[in-house]
Amino acid sequence: MDWPSCFPDINLIENVWNLLKYNLMSCFPWPSGEQEMARVIEEKWVNIELEDILGFTNRMPAPIKAVIVVNCSHTKW
């Protein structure tokens, strides 16, 4: 299978970025200043659970099959 270099439908890091953004949105109060924001981002990043990443990995067969079915076109994933 050809693997397009930038294929968001089967790119695991997109799921991880979305999880990080979701975790950042739970911050209250919102970080003030660049240094505090960097600290909070790093804190949220290191606290992403391995189980979450493995969950994304374990769900990959469905998006890959969908991409194959639509001949590498856009999917719902």
N, C-alpha and C positions, 0 to 999 in steps of 0.2 A: 504494500500500500504506500503510495506517495504520501509524504507527510508535509503539508504546507508549513512554511516556517512561522507564519503568523495566523494561526487558525484558532480564533477565540472559542469556538464550540468545543474543542478538545484540548484546551490549555488549562491545566490544573492551577497555575498561579492566579488566573483570573478569579477562581473561587476563593483562594486564600486572600487576595486583595479585598474582595467583597466582604469576607468575614472580618478582616481588619477594619474596614470602613464601618461596618455594623458595630463593632466593639468600640470604635472611637465615638460613634454617635451617642453612646451611653454615658459619655463623660459629662458630669455636672458638678461643679460649674465648668464651663468650657475653658480649656487652657488659655491663659493670657500670655502672649509673647511667644517668640520663636523657640527659645530654649525650653520653655515648659511644654510646648507642643511636641518638640522632638523627644523629650523625656517620656511623655505619655504615649507617643507612637511606639517607642522602643519597648515600653512596659507592656503595651497591648500585644506587640509582636511576639515577645518572648513568652507570653502567657497563652498563645494559641496552642490548644491541646493537640497532641499527636493523633488522638482518636479522630479529631475533626479532619485532619489531612488524610488519614487513612480512609475515612468515610468518602471523601472526594475521590480518592483513588479507586475504591471499591465500586463506585457508581459509574466509572468510566466506560464500561462495555456498552451501556445504553447510548450515550452520545456518539461513540465511535460507530456503532451499528447505524445510527440515524444518519451520520455523515456519509457512510458508504451507500445507504439507500438513496440519498438525494444526489449522489455522484459529486460529493464535495461542495455542494451548495449550502445555503443557509438552513439551519435547523432551529427547532424551538429551544435548544440548549443554549 
